[in-house]
């Protein structure tokens, strides 16, 4: 599964787009039915491409989907859900953690609402993957996860210290020098690790000094214990996960982030809805469906609030609305009513 930028996908329109969503199963015998249901969706997509959009070679358009159907190993190692977003340029295949509805949409834009629901919890966070001699820092948001450069802090031990055995740190002679010379490699490596982790904690502490976003740290149990100790007074860590990020597939990463950030997201949703009520009371927002649909193409909507069941809109209206808001750099907040009550179903805050 590749990383995904929903905003970029929302800007696509005017061509031919197929969106396939399928709940899948990890174990037999349930996963045997997944492949059959997927084939049914491919067949239905071929029919709609031919009859609805007059595509002459629908099977060619769906070639990568058919290859996926033939890949028995893929279906043996499925996750909780599968999404395929297909256009004339490429086929994007996404393995998802968590439940999604089964859905096929063939039209002139992607159907993104299920993905908004899936990625919504990823408000904003920093993600640190730390090891004994290197780290990688990422920024997570609704648009996906992207690596961040840190020119102020060396991401690899080798970039920081030329003499990796740390012998250059000791210029003593006599017994002290002889003692240093007889240190075991494991002892030297331990010193190297401690020195580097202290450096990283202090360096990142400077970067995150004024940040209000949560910092999640991934790594081995041993490294996390050391880094936690050295981060005291330097970094505020939201949660530690005793698995290296680099060892996880992207869908597993999203699943873990959802597990960690969901409680925080639920509190933020309540705050967002309170802001929506205030802005509506000041005539800087609305819960009028017609007005929302009218203003979306103009870029006037700063934040769109919509229930996960599409707020009473038909699917085509929803897809166009979401596309208009995202493509004009607005924010879409999807409300899961199993988590938070949202009687109005649809609302917007305007730009002024």
N, C-alpha and C positions, 0 to 999 in steps of 0.2 A: 504494500500500500504506500502511495506517495503522500507527501504533505499536500495540503490543500489551501488555496486562497479563495474563499467563497466570494469575496468582493469582485475578484477578477472574473469568476464564472458568471456573476450577476450581470456583468457588462456585456456578455455575449448575447446576441439576438439576431434575428433576421435570417438565420440559416436553418439547418435541420438538427434537432436535438432530441436525444432519447435518454430518459432518466429511468433507471431500473433500481428498485429497492426490494430486498428480499431478506426476511428473517431466516437465519440459518442455525444449525445445531452442531455442537462440538462432538457428539457421540452417536454411535449406531444404537438402534436402527433408525433414529429420527433423521440423521443426516443423509440417509439414502433417498429420502423424499425431497430434500432440498434441490438436488440436481434435476429431478424431474420437473419440479415447479419452476426452476430457472429456465428449462427448455421451453416450457409452456409460455413463459414471458417473452422469450426470444421469438417464438412463433407468432405471438400476438403483435409484437413490435414489427415484424416483417409485414404482417397484414396491414397494420395502420400506416406504415411507411408507404406501402404500395397504394392503398385506397384513399388515405387521407391527404398525403403529400405528393402522390404520383411519382415516387422514387422508382426508377426502372430496375435497379439492382439492389434491393433491400438486404439481401444476404451478404453482399459485399460490404455494405455499410456496417453490418453487424458481425463482421468476420472475427474480430477479437473476442466478442462475446461467445461466439461459437467455439473458438479455441479454448476458452475458459470452461465451457461445458464439457469438452472432451478431456480436460485435465483431471483425471481421477484423483491424483494426489492432492490437488487443491481442495476438493470436496471432503477428503478424509481428514484434513486439518483445518476445518472451517472455524470461524469465531461465532459471535452472536448475530451478526448481520453482514449484509453485503450491499454495496452500492456501485452501480456502473453509470458513468456519465459519458455519453458518446456524442461526438460531433464529427464533422468532416476532417478535423485535424488529428484527433486522437481519442482513445478509449481510456478513461480514468477508472481504475479498479480500486475500491476501498473496502477493506475488511474493518468492520465496526464492532465495538464492544457495547453491549446493551441492546435493548429491544428497539426495532424500527418496524413500521408497517410495510406490508407487501404492496408495491405500487409500481405501475408502469405509466409513464407520461411521454407521449410523442408530440412534439410541437415546435414552435419557433423560438423557444427559450428553455433553459434547464428548469426542472422542478426542484427547488432548493430547500423547501420548508423542512423536510425530514432531516437534512444536514444542519440547518439552523438549530433545530431541536437538539441534535446530537452534540454540536459544538458550543451551544449557548453558555454552558457552565464555564467555558474557558474565557472568562472576562479578561483579565490581564494578570500575568504572573511572571516571575523570573525563575528559571530552572537551571540548576547547577549540577553538572555531572563531574564529580571529583574523584581523582585517583592519586596514587602516591607521588606521581611525577608529572601530572598534567591535569588540566580541567577544561571543560567547554561550558560556555554560558549561552542560554537560549532565552528568548522572549516568547511567551505564549499568549495568544489572544484568539478571538473568534476567527481570525483569518488564518490561523494555523500556528506552527512553531518554527521560529527562524533563529539561526545562530547569530550571536553578537560578537563582534570583535572587541577586544579589550587592550588597546595599545598601551594603556597605563600599567597593565598587569600581564606579565608573561604567562602564556597558557601552557608552556612546556618547561620543565626543569632545565632542559638542555639550552633553552634560549636565555636562561638567567645565569647559569653557572657553567663556566668553561671546564673547571676542574671538578668532575663529578664525584671524585672520592673524598672531597672536602679536605684533602691533605694540605691544600694551600691556606686553609684557615689557621694552621698551626705552624709557627715559626720558632718553636722552642727547641733546645738541644738537650743532650744528656738523657737522664732517665725519662723525663716527660716525653721527649721525642721518641725514644725507644718504645715507650708504652703505646703512644699513638700508632707507631709503625706496626705493632702487633695486634691491633684491633681486627676482629673478624669482619668479613664482608657484610654479614648480617647486621652487625653493630653500626658499621658505616652507613648501610642502607637505611637503618632506622633514623640515624642523625639526618641524612639527606631528606627523608620523608618529613620529619618534624620541621626541619628548616623550611622546606618548600610550603608545607601546609600553613605555617605561621605567616609566611610571606603572602600567600593567597588570601588568607582571612583578613589580614591588614589591608591589602590592596583593594579587595572587593568592598571592604568596609567603607573605604573612601568613596567608591563609586555609588554605593547604596545609602549613603549617609542621610539623604533627604527623601528617599523613596518610600512611598506608602504601599507599594505592591508586595504581595507575599513572595518569599523566597523559598523554593523547594529544593532540597539537596539530595541527590542520588549518589550511591556509592556502596562499596563493601562495608560490612559491619565494622571491621577494624578501622578503616579509614574514616568512617563517619564518627566513630568515638573520638578519634584524635582531633578531627576537624571541629567537632562540637566544643571540645575543650579549648582549642586555640581561638575559636570565634567569640568567646566570651568577651564582652565589651567592645567587640568589633562589628559583629553582624547580628541582625535579628532574623533567626531562621524560623519559618512558619512550620515546616514539617521535614523530617528526614525519612528517606526510603532506602532500606538496605538492599538495593539492587543497582548495579551500574546502569545508567540510562542507555549506554551504548550496547547493552546486552538485550534490550527490549525492542520488539518490533513496534512500529509507529502506532498501530492500533492498541497495543498493550499500554503504550505510554498514555494515550488518550484515556483509556479505561482507568488507569491509576490516577491521573489528574482529576478525572471526574469524581472518583471516590474521595479524594482529598479536598477538592474545592467546592463540592456541592453544598455543604453546610454554609459556607461563606457566600455562595451564590444566592441561596435562598434568602439570606438576610438582605443582600443587595437588591433583590427583586422587590421586597417590601418597601425599601427606600425609593426605588425607581417609581413604583406605583404611587407613593405619597407625593413625589415630585410631579407626576402626571396630573393628579387631582389639583394640586396647587396651580399649575400652569393653565389648566382648563378654567379654573375659577378666575384667573386674571386675563382670560381671553387670549392667552398665548399658547393654547392647545385646544384640542377638540376630541370628542368621541362620536362625531357625526361621520358616518361611513361615506356619504357622498362627498363631503368636504375633504376627507382623507384621500380618496381616490382622485379628486380633482387636483389637489396640491402636490401630490407625489412626483409627477413628472417635472415640475418646476424647480425642484431642489429645495423647496421651502421647509420640508420636514427634516428636522434635526434628529428626532427619535420616533420610531414607529413601535407601538406596542400591539401585539397580536396574540390571540389565544392559539394554543397548539392545534386546535380543531379548525383553524382558519377564520375564527371569529365570525362565522356565518357567511363568509364570502364563498363564491364558487372558486374552484381550483385555478382557473385561468386568470381570474381577477387577482387572486393571491399571488401567483407567480409574477404577474406584471407589477403589482404593488411593491413586492419585495425587491424586484429588480430595479425599479425606479428609485427607491430609497437608498439601496446599497450603492448603486452606480453614481449617485450624487453625493457620496460620502456621508450619508446618514447612518444611523444605528438602528438595527432591528432587534427588539427585545421580545423574545418568544415567552409567553406565559403558560406554564404547565399548571392547569387548574387543579391537578391532584396535589400540587404543592402549595399554590397560592390562589385564593379566590380572585376572579377577574370578571365580574358581571358584565361590564361594558363590551368585552370581547375584542374591541378594536379602539385604539386611541393614538394620538400623535401630539408631539411637542414641536412647535414651529421655531424656525430660525428668525431672529430679529436683529 
